[in-house]
Amino acid sequence: MTLEGKTVIITGGTHGIGEETAILFASRGARVAIIGRDEKKASEIVKQSKGNIEFLRCDLSDRNQLLGLCKTIEAKYDRVDVLINNASRNSRFNVLNLEADEWDRMIELNMTSVFLLTKTVAGKMVKKGTKGKIINIGAVQSFFPLDSSFSYSSVKGALRSMTKSMAVDLSPHGILVTLVMPGPIYAKADSDEPGGDLDSRAATLVGRMGRKSEVAELLEFLSSDRNTFMTGNEIVIDGGRTISRKPDPSEIREDII
């Protein structure tokens, strides 16, 4: 399941699942570009990769920066094989106290950036005849929203429809588009192992939180040449959370892990 020689772009690549995926892909021989805002963390990742990862700074919620990034990608890369639209953030407001500016920022980050980056990268794939992969990172909250997560659940729900429409539009060109929806993944800390008793309180059927590495390995398969017959799919990786009746730990409800 090699990624040797492939060029991969990962948004939100300086932290969490994006960082884990970038490091894994680089170790498999891919040339990886990570997009984010944290220059200090990015420099650490780039140094660790020994030249296989590069950093493109962009605030994807800023339309002007996003358009500039699209121009950079168009000019900088002769070929792109994989785009992973991973960048996101939570937004802990309910429908009664959400301000319009916050709503706009969530739309820009979670929908507009996905649209414009996919348009840019897919356009390049079509021109080069690249049978590439586009993977969008959703969330199980699009099925079962937490309280006070109105905009987050809304944009992740929209991403499900966007993915299917992209799959329809791009399938004639041999481009496969997939949605991956993680459940409770321990993703905010540098360690892949949660401390304390968080695993034992996880609201999953497998009895623990998910790991960033487990999502990264799924993304590795979806990005590889072994993925040949999956497009428009919604893949849930949640340890059975969506069919569990257990309550989420407070750390998840309060967005602190």
Secondary structure, DSSP 8 states (H G I E B T S, - for coil): ---TT-EEEEETTTSHHHHHHHHHHHHTT-EEEEEES-HHHHHHHHHHHTTSEEEEE--TTSHHHHHHHHHHHHHH-S---EEEE---------TTT--HHHHHHHHIIIIIHHHHHHHHHHHHHHHHT---EEEEE--GGGTS--TT-HHHHHHHHHHHHHHHHHHHHHGGGT-EEEEEEE-SEE-SSSSSS--TTHHHH--SSSSS-EEHHHHHHHHHHHHSTT--S--SEEEEESTTGGG------HHHHTT--
